Amino acid sequence: MFHLTIDAPGSAASATNLLLEELVRGARVDARHAPTELPDGAKSGTGMAIAELVVNGALPAAVAAAVASVITAFVQRGSARKVTIKVGQDSITVQGGSKADQRALVQTFLEKHGSTDA
């Protein structure tokens, strides 16, 4: 499972929803808002983290390439945006740099952790 944290000043909720839609439609992965625990006394058992997504399942090379393309295009379109991808204790942050370099780094990270379910 991959955790994606979206940092988009002023528009985190809408940016997160946009990235979610692009991952599901463009990369065809099982992505959804990350569940989060609500404080004691809250009325329901599980809330949703506004700026965090999870991508479930293994990512074969072709799928990792598609996810990398979606994430890098998303970051490139919003100059202040950044996305942190976390698997277990390992993480990578996508921000700045060339689109080709970003895509290569993200794809390598995803492929390395593609069969990890942490």
KOLMAR-424466 format. One record per atom (N, C-alpha, C, O): atom name; z, y, x. Coordinates in Angstrom, 3 decimals. Each point is the difference from the previous one (the first is absolute). Layout:
<atom CA <Z Y X>>
...
end
This chain:
<atom N <0.000 -1.171 0.850>>
<atom CA <0.000 1.171 -0.850>>
<atom C <0.000 1.232 0.895>>
<atom O <0.777 0.089 0.950>>
<atom N <-1.642 0.846 -1.257>>
<atom CA <-0.108 1.261 0.726>>
<atom C <0.607 1.101 -0.849>>
<atom O <-0.281 0.092 -1.195>>
<atom N <1.114 0.746 1.803>>
<atom CA <0.571 1.160 -0.677>>
<atom C <-0.723 1.236 0.508>>
<atom O <-0.095 0.212 1.209>>
<atom N <-0.414 0.604 -2.119>>
<atom CA <-0.693 1.239 0.353>>
<atom C <0.831 1.166 -0.512>>
<atom O <0.305 0.071 -1.191>>
<atom N <0.059 0.830 2.070>>
<atom CA <0.719 1.207 -0.390>>
<atom C <-0.947 1.176 0.168>>
<atom O <-0.545 0.223 1.081>>
<atom N <0.356 0.522 -2.154>>
<atom CA <-0.960 1.099 -0.009>>
<atom C <0.748 1.317 0.132>>
<atom O <0.937 0.270 -0.751>>
<atom N <-1.355 0.546 1.705>>
<atom CA <0.570 1.326 0.199>>
<atom C <-1.119 1.005 -0.258>>
<atom O <-0.887 0.191 0.832>>
<atom N <0.945 0.441 -1.993>>
<atom CA <-1.001 0.990 -0.389>>
<atom C <0.754 1.190 -0.589>>
<atom O <0.226 0.056 -1.209>>
<atom N <0.163 0.892 2.057>>
<atom CA <0.811 1.128 -0.458>>
<atom C <-0.564 0.671 -1.256>>
<atom O <-1.176 0.355 -0.066>>
<atom N <2.047 -0.198 -0.913>>
<atom CA <-0.378 0.679 -1.228>>
<atom C <-0.686 -0.869 -1.035>>
<atom O <-0.130 0.408 -1.154>>
<atom N <-0.314 -1.599 1.539>>
<atom CA <-0.723 -0.829 -0.966>>
<atom C <0.197 -1.486 0.260>>
<atom O <-0.937 -0.782 -0.161>>
<atom N <2.132 0.383 0.558>>
<atom CA <0.249 -1.394 0.362>>
<atom C <-0.298 -0.964 -1.153>>
<atom O <-0.615 -1.044 0.214>>
<atom N <1.041 1.381 -1.418>>
<atom CA <-0.203 -0.913 -1.130>>
<atom C <-1.483 -0.180 -0.308>>
<atom O <-0.462 -1.130 -0.155>>
<atom N <-0.283 2.216 0.065>>
<atom CA <-1.425 -0.122 -0.325>>
<atom C <-0.766 -0.638 1.150>>
<atom O <-0.924 -0.778 -0.238>>
<atom N <1.287 1.090 1.484>>
<atom CA <-0.671 -0.615 1.148>>
<atom C <0.268 -1.502 0.032>>
<atom O <-0.897 -0.785 0.308>>
<atom N <2.112 0.387 -0.620>>
<atom CA <0.354 -1.419 -0.013>>
<atom C <-0.794 -0.733 -1.076>>
<atom O <-0.514 -1.091 0.243>>
<atom N <0.413 1.684 -1.425>>
<atom CA <-0.783 -0.619 -1.074>>
<atom C <-1.472 -0.110 0.379>>
<atom O <-0.651 -0.997 -0.312>>
<atom N <0.127 2.016 0.982>>
<atom CA <-1.390 -0.020 0.433>>
<atom C <-0.234 -1.116 1.015>>
<atom O <-0.969 -0.750 -0.118>>
<atom N <1.853 0.635 1.117>>
<atom CA <-0.146 -1.062 0.994>>
<atom C <0.125 -1.375 -0.648>>
<atom O <-0.741 -0.919 0.351>>
<atom N <1.659 0.772 -1.281>>
<atom CA <0.157 -1.271 -0.717>>
<atom C <-1.305 -0.394 -0.689>>
<atom O <-0.460 -1.136 0.118>>
<atom N <-0.129 2.089 -0.839>>
<atom CA <-1.262 -0.259 -0.695>>
<atom C <-1.113 -0.376 0.983>>
<atom O <-0.773 -0.922 -0.258>>
<atom N <0.695 1.633 1.379>>
<atom CA <-1.039 -0.274 0.983>>
<atom C <0.183 -1.370 0.655>>
<atom O <-0.983 -0.692 0.270>>
<atom N <2.228 0.296 -0.013>>
<atom CA <0.249 -1.317 0.592>>
<atom C <-0.379 -1.124 -0.965>>
<atom O <-0.605 -0.994 0.402>>
<atom N <0.961 1.157 -1.658>>
<atom CA <-0.287 -1.038 -0.997>>
<atom C <-1.501 -0.089 -0.272>>
<atom O <-0.562 -1.095 -0.029>>
<atom N <-0.086 2.243 -0.171>>
<atom CA <-1.436 -0.011 -0.312>>
<atom C <-0.871 -0.196 1.230>>
<atom O <-0.937 -0.799 -0.023>>
<atom N <1.240 1.526 1.104>>
<atom CA <-0.864 -0.023 1.174>>
<atom C <0.212 -1.185 0.915>>
<atom O <-0.963 -0.609 0.466>>
<atom N <2.229 0.273 -0.202>>
<atom CA <0.292 -1.104 0.915>>
<atom C <0.300 -1.293 -0.750>>
<atom O <0.072 -1.073 0.600>>
<atom N <0.100 1.182 -1.909>>
<atom CA <0.267 -1.166 -0.861>>
<atom C <1.202 -0.814 0.463>>
<atom O <-0.071 -1.220 0.153>>
<atom N <1.180 1.931 0.065>>
<atom CA <1.240 -0.657 0.391>>
<atom C <1.036 0.151 -1.111>>
<atom O <-0.131 0.853 -0.877>>
<atom N <1.144 -1.679 0.929>>
<atom CA <1.110 0.065 -0.940>>
<atom C <0.978 1.051 0.514>>
<atom O <0.888 -0.297 0.800>>
<atom N <-1.064 1.526 -1.272>>
<atom CA <0.864 1.111 0.411>>
<atom C <0.689 0.547 -1.242>>
<atom O <-0.563 -0.002 -1.094>>
<atom N <1.795 0.472 1.286>>
<atom CA <0.761 0.583 -1.119>>
<atom C <1.086 0.908 0.545>>
<atom O <0.293 -0.005 1.196>>
<atom N <0.304 0.791 -2.098>>
<atom CA <1.109 0.852 0.410>>
<atom C <1.149 -0.896 0.446>>
<atom O <0.255 -1.044 -0.600>>
<atom N <0.433 1.460 1.656>>
<atom CA <1.132 -0.775 0.509>>
<atom C <1.191 0.153 -0.926>>
<atom O <0.324 1.111 -0.419>>
<atom N <0.326 -2.212 0.099>>
<atom CA <1.221 0.110 -0.806>>
<atom C <1.125 0.575 0.847>>
<atom O <0.044 -0.187 1.216>>
<atom N <0.852 0.881 -1.875>>
<atom CA <1.155 0.558 0.702>>
<atom C <1.226 -0.151 -0.879>>
<atom O <-0.099 0.013 -1.227>>
<atom N <1.218 -0.151 1.836>>
<atom CA <1.244 -0.124 -0.752>>
<atom C <0.392 1.363 -0.562>>
<atom O <-0.095 1.013 0.693>>
<atom N <0.535 -0.992 -1.949>>
<atom CA <0.494 1.235 -0.604>>
<atom C <1.492 0.148 0.298>>
<atom O <0.682 -0.995 0.244>>
<atom N <-0.180 2.207 -0.261>>
<atom CA <1.429 0.207 0.247>>
<atom C <0.849 -0.661 -1.081>>
<atom O <-0.479 -0.261 -1.104>>
<atom N <1.748 -0.007 1.431>>
<atom CA <0.922 -0.565 -0.985>>
<atom C <0.039 0.885 -1.236>>
<atom O <0.013 1.226 0.102>>
<atom N <0.005 -1.856 -1.266>>
<atom CA <0.044 0.735 -1.244>>
<atom C <-1.370 0.306 -0.588>>
<atom O <-0.089 0.518 -1.113>>
<atom N <-0.981 -0.831 1.843>>
<atom CA <-1.353 0.232 -0.522>>
<atom C <-0.263 -0.977 -1.138>>
<atom O <0.594 -1.077 -0.044>>
<atom N <-1.476 1.443 -0.870>>
<atom CA <-0.206 -0.795 -1.206>>
<atom C <-0.864 -1.235 0.182>>
<atom O <0.133 -0.941 -0.782>>
<atom N <-1.014 0.897 1.778>>
<atom CA <-0.814 -1.198 0.181>>
<atom C <0.279 -0.601 1.367>>
<atom O <0.572 0.658 0.870>>
<atom N <-0.979 -1.914 -0.680>>
<atom CA <0.329 -0.724 1.217>>
<atom C <-0.812 0.395 1.215>>
<atom O <0.526 -0.002 1.113>>
<atom N <-1.779 0.337 -1.292>>
<atom CA <-0.844 0.285 1.156>>
<atom C <-0.856 1.219 -0.275>>
<atom O <-0.604 0.114 -1.067>>
<atom N <0.551 0.798 2.025>>
<atom CA <-0.861 1.174 -0.100>>
<atom C <-1.209 -0.189 0.893>>
<atom O <-0.208 -1.078 0.557>>
<atom N <-0.576 2.108 -0.424>>
<atom CA <-1.171 -0.051 0.862>>
<atom C <0.104 1.106 1.034>>
<atom O <0.331 1.141 -0.325>>
<atom N <-0.616 -1.485 1.568>>
<atom CA <-0.003 1.011 1.055>>
<atom C <-1.281 0.816 -0.150>>
<atom O <-1.094 -0.562 -0.037>>
<atom N <1.226 1.868 -0.049>>
<atom CA <-1.146 0.863 -0.268>>
<atom C <-1.023 -0.028 1.121>>
<atom O <-1.199 -0.041 -0.276>>
<atom N <1.624 0.062 1.517>>
<atom CA <-0.939 0.119 1.106>>
<atom C <-0.039 -1.256 0.864>>
<atom O <-0.235 0.080 1.206>>
<atom N <0.467 -1.239 -1.821>>
<atom CA <-0.039 -1.243 0.755>>
<atom C <-0.754 -1.064 -0.791>>
<atom O <0.203 -0.172 -1.202>>
<atom N <-1.075 -0.532 1.909>>
<atom CA <-0.773 -1.076 -0.599>>
<atom C <0.256 -1.286 0.771>>
<atom O <0.414 0.034 1.159>>
<atom N <-0.661 -1.169 -1.806>>
<atom CA <0.007 -1.277 0.692>>
<atom C <-1.350 -0.663 -0.212>>
<atom O <-0.586 0.082 -1.079>>
<atom N <0.104 -0.741 2.125>>
<atom CA <-1.225 -0.791 -0.064>>
<atom C <0.439 -1.429 0.238>>
<atom O <0.536 -0.326 1.059>>
<atom N <-0.766 -0.531 -2.051>>
<atom CA <0.444 -1.388 0.065>>
<atom C <-1.078 -0.916 0.551>>
<atom O <-1.195 0.266 -0.126>>
<atom N <1.642 -1.338 0.733>>
<atom CA <-0.902 -1.055 0.425>>
<atom C <-0.549 0.168 1.402>>
<atom O <0.161 1.036 0.645>>
<atom N <-0.811 -2.093 -0.203>>
<atom CA <-0.637 0.002 1.318>>
<atom C <-1.251 0.869 -0.045>>
<atom O <-0.633 0.147 -1.045>>
<atom N <0.290 0.424 2.190>>
<atom CA <-1.192 0.831 0.089>>
<atom C <-0.941 -0.582 1.037>>
<atom O <0.161 0.261 1.192>>
<atom N <-1.150 -1.054 -1.626>>
<atom CA <-0.997 -0.485 0.952>>
<atom C <-0.741 1.183 0.619>>
<atom O <0.077 1.119 -0.508>>
<atom N <-0.782 -1.363 1.585>>
<atom CA <-0.658 1.079 0.758>>
<atom C <-0.845 0.915 -0.879>>
<atom O <0.081 1.219 0.148>>
<atom N <-0.879 -1.757 -1.045>>
<atom CA <-0.868 0.830 -0.846>>
<atom C <0.829 0.901 -0.921>>
<atom O <-0.355 1.158 -0.219>>
<atom N <1.448 -1.685 -0.314>>
<atom CA <0.860 0.789 -0.884>>
<atom C <0.758 1.042 0.815>>
<atom O <0.160 1.137 -0.442>>
<atom N <0.310 -1.519 1.632>>
<atom CA <0.691 0.960 0.872>>
<atom C <-0.918 1.166 0.335>>
<atom O <0.442 1.148 0.044>>
<atom N <-1.718 -1.437 0.194>>
<atom CA <-0.970 1.063 0.298>>
<atom C <-0.157 0.930 -1.197>>
<atom O <-0.075 1.217 0.171>>
<atom N <0.024 -1.770 -1.380>>
<atom CA <-0.142 0.817 -1.208>>
<atom C <1.236 0.871 -0.213>>
<atom O <-0.119 1.182 -0.323>>
<atom N <1.305 -1.766 0.504>>
<atom CA <1.241 0.759 -0.161>>
<atom C <0.073 1.109 1.051>>
<atom O <0.382 1.127 -0.313>>
<atom N <-0.743 -1.440 1.546>>
<atom CA <0.003 1.004 1.070>>
<atom C <-0.936 1.153 -0.342>>
<atom O <0.346 1.162 0.218>>
<atom N <-1.517 -1.465 -0.747>>
<atom CA <-0.959 1.047 -0.380>>
<atom C <0.547 0.885 -1.112>>
<atom O <-0.144 1.221 0.048>>
<atom N <0.771 -1.831 -1.046>>
<atom CA <0.557 0.766 -1.113>>
<atom C <1.115 0.917 0.495>>
<atom O <0.033 1.180 -0.350>>
<atom N <0.874 -1.711 1.158>>
<atom CA <1.133 0.800 0.473>>
<atom C <-0.472 1.146 0.894>>
<atom O <0.462 1.130 -0.156>>
<atom N <-1.371 -1.405 1.083>>
<atom CA <-0.448 1.073 0.902>>
<atom C <-0.782 1.065 -0.754>>
<atom O <0.150 1.186 0.290>>
<atom N <-0.975 -1.577 -1.245>>
<atom CA <-0.733 0.991 -0.801>>
<atom C <0.979 0.857 -0.804>>
<atom O <-0.183 1.212 -0.114>>
<atom N <1.214 -1.836 -0.439>>
<atom CA <1.025 0.702 -0.762>>
<atom C <0.707 1.037 0.875>>
<atom O <0.188 1.140 -0.426>>
<atom N <0.203 -1.522 1.637>>
<atom CA <0.690 0.919 0.905>>
<atom C <-0.932 1.127 0.432>>
<atom O <0.420 1.155 0.065>>
<atom N <-1.669 -1.472 0.231>>
<atom CA <-0.968 1.002 0.447>>
<atom C <-0.253 1.070 -1.066>>
<atom O <-0.212 1.165 0.336>>
<atom N <0.233 -1.548 -1.610>>
<atom CA <-0.285 0.962 -1.080>>
<atom C <1.116 1.018 -0.195>>
<atom O <-0.250 1.092 -0.510>>
<atom N <1.459 -1.424 0.900>>
<atom CA <1.126 0.925 -0.164>>
<atom C <0.604 0.299 1.350>>
<atom O <0.684 -0.850 0.570>>
<atom N <-0.919 2.027 -0.049>>
<atom CA <0.385 0.310 1.380>>
<atom C <1.493 -0.155 0.268>>
<atom O <0.387 -0.278 1.135>>
<atom N <0.458 0.449 -2.141>>
<atom CA <1.441 -0.124 0.216>>
<atom C <0.517 -1.392 -0.325>>
<atom O <1.191 -0.266 0.159>>
<atom N <-2.059 -0.620 -0.609>>
<atom CA <0.424 -1.340 -0.395>>
<atom C <0.236 -0.899 1.200>>
<atom O <-0.642 0.122 1.043>>
<atom N <1.584 -1.023 -1.232>>
<atom CA <0.149 -1.092 0.948>>
<atom C <0.499 -1.212 -0.765>>
<atom O <0.675 0.128 -1.021>>
<atom N <-1.018 -1.310 1.529>>
<atom CA <0.399 -1.252 -0.619>>
<atom C <0.645 -0.857 1.078>>
<atom O <-0.574 -0.212 1.068>>
<atom N <1.773 -0.276 -1.360>>
<atom CA <0.677 -0.915 0.904>>
<atom C <-0.077 -1.397 -0.598>>
<atom O <0.365 -0.210 -1.157>>
<atom N <-0.838 -0.738 1.947>>
<atom CA <-0.132 -1.390 -0.431>>
<atom C <1.076 -0.785 0.727>>
<atom O <0.113 0.077 1.223>>
<atom N <0.682 -0.837 -1.978>>
<atom CA <1.105 -0.741 0.597>>
<atom C <-0.053 -1.455 -0.431>>
<atom O <-0.222 -0.317 -1.169>>
<atom N <0.431 -0.563 2.147>>
<atom CA <0.128 -1.435 -0.240>>
<atom C <1.212 -0.449 0.796>>
<atom O <-0.015 0.043 1.230>>
<atom N <1.058 -0.472 -1.913>>
<atom CA <1.217 -0.364 0.711>>
<atom C <0.509 1.189 0.794>>
<atom O <0.228 1.069 -0.566>>
<atom N <-0.047 -1.239 1.866>>
<atom CA <0.482 1.078 0.858>>
<atom C <-1.132 0.795 0.656>>
<atom O <0.257 1.038 0.611>>
<atom N <-1.496 -1.503 -0.726>>
<atom CA <-1.146 0.682 0.608>>
<atom C <-0.585 1.022 -0.963>>
<atom O <-0.067 -0.231 -1.207>>
<atom N <-0.358 1.368 1.761>>
<atom CA <-0.629 1.012 -0.840>>
<atom C <-1.022 0.786 0.806>>
<atom O <0.030 0.023 1.231>>
<atom N <-0.933 0.616 -1.958>>
<atom CA <-1.004 0.875 0.587>>
<atom C <-0.187 1.171 -0.964>>
<atom O <0.006 -0.182 -1.217>>
<atom N <-0.171 1.384 1.771>>
<atom CA <-0.224 1.183 -0.822>>
<atom C <-1.410 0.512 0.247>>
<atom O <-0.423 0.178 1.142>>
<atom N <-0.293 0.055 -2.235>>
<atom CA <-1.375 0.493 0.067>>
<atom C <0.024 1.482 -0.326>>
<atom O <0.332 0.401 -1.115>>
<atom N <-0.693 0.415 2.115>>
<atom CA <-0.025 1.453 -0.185>>
<atom C <-0.798 0.599 1.147>>
<atom O <0.227 -0.346 1.159>>
<atom N <-1.147 1.228 -1.465>>
<atom CA <-0.785 0.657 1.034>>
<atom C <-0.901 -0.971 0.745>>
<atom O <-0.087 -1.174 -0.358>>
<atom N <-0.579 1.660 1.387>>
<atom CA <-0.893 -0.847 0.781>>
<atom C <-1.333 -0.210 -0.696>>
<atom O <-0.205 0.432 -1.134>>
<atom N <-0.680 -1.092 1.824>>
<atom CA <-1.319 -0.235 -0.588>>
<atom C <0.065 -1.131 -1.013>>
<atom O <0.834 -0.899 0.100>>
<atom N <-1.728 0.962 -1.073>>
<atom CA <-0.039 -1.012 -1.049>>
<atom C <-0.259 -1.388 0.597>>
<atom O <0.617 -0.977 -0.424>>
<atom N <-1.515 0.885 1.394>>
<atom CA <-0.327 -1.294 0.616>>
<atom C <1.206 -0.570 0.743>>
<atom O <0.277 -1.196 -0.095>>
<atom N <0.441 2.042 0.834>>
<atom CA <1.189 -0.461 0.720>>
<atom C <1.079 -0.458 -0.977>>
<atom O <0.622 -1.044 0.195>>
<atom N <-0.404 1.831 -1.244>>
<atom CA <1.000 -0.358 -1.007>>
<atom C <-0.331 -1.347 -0.627>>
<atom O <0.857 -0.877 -0.101>>
<atom N <-2.101 0.725 -0.316>>
<atom CA <-0.413 -1.234 -0.673>>
<atom C <0.198 -1.206 0.915>>
<atom O <0.486 -1.041 -0.442>>
<atom N <-0.857 1.176 1.707>>
<atom CA <0.145 -1.109 0.952>>
<atom C <1.471 -0.364 0.191>>
<atom O <0.346 -1.182 0.014>>
<atom N <0.524 2.186 0.133>>
<atom CA <1.427 -0.267 0.179>>
<atom C <0.610 -0.660 -1.227>>
<atom O <0.754 -0.965 0.119>>
<atom N <-1.078 1.484 -1.299>>
<atom CA <0.542 -0.562 -1.238>>
<atom C <-0.511 -1.421 -0.202>>
<atom O <0.776 -0.891 -0.344>>
<atom N <-2.054 0.672 0.551>>
<atom CA <-0.557 -1.336 -0.181>>
<atom C <0.659 -1.000 0.953>>
<atom O <0.332 -1.113 -0.407>>
<atom N <-0.144 1.498 1.656>>
<atom CA <0.646 -0.880 0.978>>
<atom C <1.435 -0.320 -0.434>>
<atom O <0.432 -1.149 0.084>>
<atom N <0.297 2.157 -0.542>>
<atom CA <1.376 -0.199 -0.467>>
<atom C <0.027 -0.954 -1.191>>
<atom O <0.798 -0.938 -0.029>>
<atom N <-1.673 1.177 -0.957>>
<atom CA <-0.045 -0.849 -1.189>>
<atom C <-0.372 -1.430 0.330>>
<atom O <0.591 -0.939 -0.533>>
<atom N <-1.565 0.769 1.408>>
<atom CA <-0.427 -1.350 0.391>>
<atom C <1.118 -0.726 0.751>>
<atom O <0.211 -1.197 -0.195>>
<atom N <0.500 1.929 1.053>>
<atom CA <1.099 -0.591 0.755>>
<atom C <1.079 -0.522 -0.939>>
<atom O <0.590 -1.054 0.238>>
<atom N <-0.341 1.799 -1.301>>
<atom CA <1.075 -0.349 -0.940>>
<atom C <-0.526 -0.612 -1.296>>
<atom O <0.766 -0.183 -0.947>>
<atom N <-2.042 -0.132 0.890>>
<atom CA <-0.636 -0.444 -1.235>>
<atom C <0.599 -1.225 -0.643>>
<atom O <-0.039 -0.119 -1.225>>
<atom N <0.584 -0.783 1.981>>
<atom CA <0.578 -1.209 -0.598>>
<atom C <1.503 0.060 -0.032>>
<atom O <0.650 -0.971 -0.390>>
<atom N <-0.064 2.120 0.803>>
<atom CA <1.452 0.169 -0.005>>
<atom C <0.431 0.362 -1.394>>
<atom O <-0.625 0.840 -0.646>>
<atom N <1.673 -1.452 0.176>>
<atom CA <0.569 0.349 -1.293>>
<atom C <1.430 0.459 0.238>>
<atom O <0.958 -0.707 -0.312>>
<atom N <-0.834 1.890 0.864>>
<atom CA <1.321 0.515 0.336>>
<atom C <0.393 1.115 -0.926>>
<atom O <1.089 0.559 0.133>>
end
